[in-house]
Amino acid sequence: MDIVAGNLGRRNFLRTGLGGAALSLSSCSPLEPARRGEGGTPAAPEFAAFSQVVDLTHTYSNRFTHWAGGTARVELETVSSTANGDGWNVTRWTLDEHAGTHIDSPFHRNPNGLTADKIPPRDLVLPLAIIDIRKKAEENEDAQVTIEDLRAWEDAHGPLPDRCCVAMLSGWDARVEKPGFINFDDKGIRHFPGFHTDAAIFMLEERTVLSMAVDTASLDYGPTKNFPVHTAWLGSGRWGIENLANLADLPPAGATLVCGAPKIEGATGGHSRILALL
């Protein structure tokens, strides 16, 4: 990956989509060597005590708007029921993997990346940095988190924390279960906010960010055609969260994100309970 990226120039490499194959070589936790504790083991992040828990998870149902159009498939088949005289209430689930509040594992875009069950537990508890672009999103449905937005956050709150999750707050969570959430135009093109490729590259190259998150249906903004943010981010071995709720209830800095990722063998992602601790 380094040789190819060096020859092409990494910024061009990622933007052109040619990075997919080379970046797919990353199949481990990408920041594992970043910091080492006593005896050479990775140093765990330090978190403050908390007094408040904020749920960042939408309730998942067959009313939830699906990225591809229509609604998600969420079916609960009754296996046994106390109403029928059985001793237990038990259901069997059939779920769309990438709808509702869910994670994208590296494997979702990266054939050699980690599946959801293989993401290390220590990588699922992260400092949270929230980039508020609500004003931009009100004026432009295709607004994106840019390097300038990240630098403005750092001017106010200091450098992005090591091994953090950077989350986009666009206000789009208010549109869930409404036609305007995916926001197709008359040509079938989606319009909703997401991360700009340059911002993703900045977090990859200049900072030690481990996860990115959005309150929309995709890490890439709606009109994308080749998903460069997904390709760069998941291709590097990092993971993402889509369809977050209630980010506006949190301060821009200081919260801790806890991701209850599905531990299902081979899962490319899936519905997750996402919490923020304050």
C-alpha positions as CSV (number, residue, x, y, z in Angstrom):
1,M,0.0,0.0,0.0
2,D,2.8,2.4,0.9
3,I,4.7,1.8,-2.3
4,V,1.6,2.3,-4.5
5,A,0.4,5.3,-2.6
6,G,3.8,6.8,-2.7
7,N,4.0,6.4,-6.5
8,L,0.6,7.9,-7.2
9,G,0.5,10.5,-4.5
10,R,-1.9,9.4,-1.7
11,R,-4.4,12.2,-2.1
12,N,-4.9,11.4,-5.8
13,F,-4.7,7.7,-5.0
14,L,-7.7,7.9,-2.7
15,R,-9.8,10.4,-4.7
16,T,-9.6,8.5,-7.9
17,G,-10.9,5.3,-6.3
18,L,-7.7,3.4,-7.2
19,G,-7.0,3.0,-3.5
20,G,-9.6,0.3,-3.1
21,A,-7.4,-2.6,-4.0
22,A,-4.3,-1.4,-2.2
23,L,-6.1,-0.1,0.9
24,S,-7.8,-3.5,1.2
25,L,-4.5,-4.8,2.4
26,S,-5.3,-3.3,5.8
27,S,-6.9,-6.1,7.8
28,C,-6.1,-5.2,11.4
29,S,-6.9,-2.4,13.8
30,P,-5.2,0.5,12.0
31,L,-3.9,2.4,15.1
32,E,-2.6,-0.5,17.0
33,P,1.0,0.6,17.0
34,A,0.2,4.3,17.7
35,R,0.8,4.2,21.4
36,R,2.4,1.5,23.6
37,G,2.1,1.0,27.3
38,E,4.3,-0.9,29.7
39,G,5.8,-4.0,28.2
40,G,5.0,-2.9,24.7
41,T,1.2,-3.6,24.9
42,P,-1.1,-0.9,23.4
43,A,-2.0,1.8,25.9
44,A,-5.7,2.0,26.6
45,P,-7.5,5.4,26.4
46,E,-8.3,7.0,29.7
47,F,-11.8,8.1,30.3
48,A,-13.4,10.3,33.0
49,A,-16.2,9.1,35.3
50,F,-19.7,9.8,33.9
51,S,-23.1,10.8,35.3
52,Q,-25.3,10.8,32.2
53,V,-26.0,8.4,29.4
54,V,-27.4,9.6,26.1
55,D,-28.9,7.1,23.7
56,L,-27.7,7.8,20.1
57,T,-29.7,4.9,18.6
58,H,-32.9,5.1,16.6
59,T,-35.5,2.4,17.2
60,Y,-35.2,0.0,14.3
61,S,-38.4,-1.1,12.6
62,N,-39.8,-1.8,9.2
63,R,-40.7,1.9,9.1
64,F,-37.1,3.0,9.0
65,T,-36.1,4.6,5.7
66,H,-33.6,2.4,3.7
67,W,-30.7,4.0,1.9
68,A,-31.7,2.2,-1.4
69,G,-35.2,3.5,-1.1
70,G,-38.3,2.3,0.6
71,T,-38.1,0.9,4.1
72,A,-35.9,-1.6,5.9
73,R,-36.7,-5.2,6.2
74,V,-37.3,-5.9,9.9
75,E,-39.3,-9.0,10.6
76,L,-39.9,-10.7,13.9
77,E,-41.3,-14.3,13.4
78,T,-43.0,-15.8,16.5
79,V,-41.3,-19.0,17.6
80,S,-43.2,-19.3,20.8
81,S,-45.6,-17.1,22.7
82,T,-47.1,-17.0,26.2
83,A,-50.4,-15.8,24.5
84,N,-50.5,-19.2,22.8
85,G,-49.9,-21.1,26.0
86,D,-46.1,-21.4,25.6
87,G,-43.8,-20.8,28.5
88,W,-41.7,-18.2,26.7
89,N,-42.0,-15.3,24.2
90,V,-39.3,-16.0,21.5
91,T,-38.9,-14.5,18.1
92,R,-36.7,-15.1,15.1
93,W,-35.2,-12.0,13.4
94,T,-34.8,-11.1,9.8
95,L,-33.0,-7.8,9.5
96,D,-31.4,-5.6,6.8
97,E,-27.8,-5.4,8.0
98,H,-27.1,-1.8,6.8
99,A,-30.1,0.2,7.9
100,G,-31.2,1.8,11.2
101,T,-28.4,2.9,13.5
102,H,-25.6,0.6,12.5
103,I,-21.9,0.2,12.0
104,D,-19.9,-0.4,8.8
105,S,-17.1,-2.8,9.5
106,P,-13.9,-2.5,7.4
107,F,-15.0,-5.6,5.5
108,H,-18.1,-3.7,4.2
109,R,-15.9,-2.1,1.6
110,N,-12.6,-3.9,2.1
111,P,-12.3,-7.6,1.2
112,N,-9.4,-8.1,3.6
113,G,-10.8,-5.9,6.4
114,L,-12.2,-7.0,9.8
115,T,-15.8,-8.2,10.0
116,A,-17.9,-6.7,12.8
117,D,-17.2,-9.5,15.2
118,K,-13.5,-9.0,14.9
119,I,-13.3,-5.3,15.8
120,P,-11.3,-5.2,19.0
121,P,-13.4,-4.3,22.1
122,R,-11.0,-1.5,23.1
123,D,-11.7,0.2,19.7
124,L,-15.5,0.4,20.5
125,V,-15.1,2.8,23.4
126,L,-13.9,6.2,22.1
127,P,-13.6,9.9,22.9
128,L,-16.3,11.6,20.9
129,A,-15.8,14.8,18.9
130,I,-19.0,16.3,17.3
131,I,-18.7,18.5,14.3
132,D,-21.9,20.7,14.0
133,I,-22.7,21.6,10.4
134,R,-26.5,22.1,11.0
135,K,-26.4,25.7,9.7
136,K,-24.6,24.6,6.5
137,A,-27.0,21.7,6.0
138,E,-30.0,24.0,6.3
139,E,-28.6,26.0,3.4
140,N,-27.3,23.1,1.3
141,E,-28.7,19.6,1.4
142,D,-25.4,18.4,0.0
143,A,-23.3,20.0,2.8
144,Q,-20.1,18.1,3.8
145,V,-17.7,18.1,6.8
146,T,-14.6,19.7,5.5
147,I,-11.0,20.2,6.8
148,E,-12.0,23.8,7.7
149,D,-14.8,22.4,9.9
150,L,-12.3,20.1,11.6
151,R,-9.8,22.9,12.2
152,A,-12.6,25.2,13.5
153,W,-13.5,22.4,16.1
154,E,-9.8,22.2,17.1
155,D,-9.5,26.0,17.4
156,A,-12.3,25.8,20.0
157,H,-11.6,22.5,21.7
158,G,-8.0,21.6,21.1
159,P,-6.6,18.8,18.9
160,L,-8.9,15.9,18.0
161,P,-8.3,13.2,20.7
162,D,-6.2,10.2,19.9
163,R,-8.3,7.2,18.8
164,C,-11.5,9.2,18.8
165,C,-14.7,9.0,16.9
166,V,-15.5,12.2,14.8
167,A,-19.3,12.5,14.4
168,M,-21.1,14.8,12.0
169,L,-24.2,16.6,13.4
170,S,-26.3,17.8,10.5
171,G,-29.8,17.6,12.2
172,W,-30.8,15.0,9.6
173,D,-31.9,12.6,12.4
174,A,-35.2,14.5,12.6
175,R,-36.1,13.2,9.1
176,V,-35.9,9.5,9.9
177,E,-39.0,7.6,8.7
178,K,-39.8,10.5,6.3
179,P,-39.2,10.7,2.5
180,G,-36.8,13.6,3.0
181,F,-34.3,11.4,4.9
182,I,-32.8,9.8,1.7
183,N,-34.1,12.8,-0.2
184,F,-34.2,11.5,-3.8
185,D,-34.6,14.2,-6.5
186,D,-36.6,13.7,-9.7
187,K,-33.5,12.1,-11.3
188,G,-33.1,9.5,-8.6
189,I,-30.0,11.3,-7.0
190,R,-29.8,11.4,-3.3
191,H,-29.2,14.6,-1.4
192,F,-28.0,14.6,2.2
193,P,-24.9,15.6,4.1
194,G,-21.7,13.6,4.7
195,F,-18.0,13.8,5.0
196,H,-15.8,15.3,2.3
197,T,-13.0,13.1,1.0
198,D,-10.4,15.7,2.0
199,A,-11.6,15.6,5.6
200,A,-11.4,11.8,5.7
201,I,-7.8,12.0,4.3
202,F,-6.9,14.6,6.9
203,M,-8.2,12.4,9.7
204,L,-6.3,9.4,8.3
205,E,-3.0,11.2,7.7
206,E,-2.8,14.1,10.1
207,R,-4.7,12.8,13.1
208,T,-5.2,9.4,14.9
209,V,-9.0,9.2,14.4
210,L,-10.3,5.7,14.7
211,S,-14.0,6.0,13.7
212,M,-16.3,8.4,11.9
213,A,-20.1,8.7,12.4
214,V,-23.0,10.5,10.8
215,D,-26.7,11.2,11.5
216,T,-27.5,10.5,7.9
217,A,-27.6,7.3,5.9
218,S,-24.0,7.3,4.6
219,L,-20.5,8.4,5.5
220,D,-20.3,9.8,1.9
221,Y,-22.7,12.6,1.1
222,G,-25.8,11.8,-0.9
223,P,-24.8,12.5,-4.6
224,T,-21.6,10.4,-4.4
225,K,-21.1,7.9,-7.3
226,N,-18.0,6.0,-6.2
227,F,-18.1,6.4,-2.4
228,P,-14.5,7.7,-1.9
229,V,-15.0,8.2,1.9
230,H,-16.1,4.7,2.4
231,T,-13.2,3.4,0.2
232,A,-10.6,5.4,2.1
233,W,-11.9,5.0,5.6
234,L,-12.9,1.3,5.6
235,G,-10.0,0.5,3.3
236,S,-7.6,1.7,6.0
237,G,-9.1,-0.7,8.5
238,R,-11.2,1.8,10.3
239,W,-15.0,1.6,10.9
240,G,-18.0,3.9,10.8
241,I,-21.4,4.5,12.2
242,E,-24.5,5.7,10.2
243,N,-27.9,6.9,11.2
244,L,-27.1,8.3,14.7
245,A,-29.7,10.0,16.8
246,N,-29.6,12.8,19.4
247,L,-26.1,14.2,18.8
248,A,-27.6,17.6,19.5
249,D,-28.1,16.6,23.1
250,L,-24.3,16.4,23.6
251,P,-21.5,19.0,23.9
252,P,-19.1,19.2,21.0
253,A,-16.3,17.7,23.1
254,G,-16.0,15.7,26.3
255,A,-18.4,12.8,25.8
256,T,-17.4,9.1,25.4
257,L,-18.9,6.9,22.8
258,V,-19.7,3.3,23.5
259,C,-20.6,1.1,20.5
260,G,-22.5,-2.1,21.2
261,A,-21.4,-3.7,17.9
262,P,-23.0,-7.0,16.8
263,K,-20.8,-9.9,17.4
264,I,-22.1,-12.1,14.6
265,E,-19.6,-14.2,12.8
266,G,-18.9,-12.7,9.3
267,A,-21.1,-9.7,9.7
268,T,-20.2,-6.7,7.5
269,G,-21.8,-4.4,10.0
270,G,-25.2,-4.3,11.6
271,H,-27.6,-2.7,14.0
272,S,-25.8,-1.5,17.1
273,R,-26.8,0.2,20.4
274,I,-24.7,3.4,20.5
275,L,-24.4,5.3,23.8
276,A,-22.7,8.4,24.8
277,L,-21.4,8.9,28.4
278,L,-21.1,12.3,30.0
